[in-house]
Amino acid sequence: MLDPQTLQERIRVVESKRDSLVRLLEQPNLGTLRIDVNQALEEIDELIDEFKKTFPNISGSETI
């Protein structure tokens, strides 16, 4: 089992990947890949929200 500090570090990595997906979404030539990028963003947002609900006292995660 992971400790909360390790989870927090991993959530930070996920948040940084989210920013990359947002930039990718701005590309005009994504075509049908846009659907997959949107889905990935939704799932990342859910993961971050669940982390914040589960560990409300751990600070440092960015606000979306």
N, C-alpha and C positions, 0 to 999 in steps of 0.2 A: 504494500500500500504506500502511496506517496504522501509525504507530509505537505501541509498547506503551503509552505514556502516554495517547494518544488512545483506544486500546481500553479502558484502565482507566476513563477518564472515561465512556465509553459504557456499560460494564458497570455502573457506579454508577447511571446513569440507568435501566437495565433493572431493577436491584435495587429502585429506588424505585417503579417501575411494578408490580413484583411485590407490594409491600406493598399497593398499591391493589387488586390482584386478590384478595388474601387477604381484605381488608375486604369486597369485593363478594361473595365466597363466603359470608360470614356472613349475607347477606341471605336471609330466609326465602322470598321470593317470586321466586326466580330461575327456577324451572321447569326446562325443558330447557336453558336457557342455562348451567346449572351444569356440564354436560358440557364445554362449550366453555371455561369458565373453568378447570376442572380441567386440561384439555389444555394451555391456555396456561401454567399454572403448571408443569406437568411440563416443557414445552419450555424455559421460562425457567430452571428448575433445571438442566437439561442444559447449556444454554448457559453458565451461571455455572460449573458443574463443569468443563466443557471449558476455559474460560478459566483457571481455577485450575490445571488440570493442565498447560496449555501454558505458562503464565507463573507458575510457583510462586514466583519471587523478587519478584514485584510485590505489595507489600502494599497494604492499604487497602480491599480488597473485603470486604464484610460476610460473616459466616458465616451460612448459612441454618439 
